Amino acid sequence: MTTTVPTAGPTPTPTPATASVSGAGSATVTAGPVAPAVPGGGPGGFDRLLEAVVGERAAAVRNVPATLTCFTDHFPRHPVLPGVLLLESMAALARTAAGPGTWRLAAVRGVRFKHFVGPGDQVHLTVEVTAHGPHRTECRATARAGGRVVATARVLALVSDETTREGTA
């Protein structure tokens, strides 16, 4: 089985990553240290996928360039990456850990921002799947920068797009 991880940018180019089947039907995707950027690697995604075990865990790196436009307003004299962008990076990695299909973020619980993330920081993201099903996946996420935990999310709940939304037929 071969999985492609497209590069971010105006014209994505598919790049193969290694994949193998291990255990009870779980697929393992491992990308090397020079893995390409993933879609959404801009303001709210992540830059490099380090590991992804569908239904179990995922790890990625997000570089925070000083050129992000949010730094001009948030805050001019002490630029800080907005927490919502860090949370979106965690959610993007959770969607990767959830596996194939279209997943959307349905709920977030227990989010803690412990330290500021600024220009030039490299954030290491990890996601652990705590509950996994065909239509709902729940994950726990941690973001580290400079050797310390900068943010955690106790629950990131994802639902598949095949799930009917409340109030719809």
Disulfide bonds with the S-S distance in Angstrom:
none
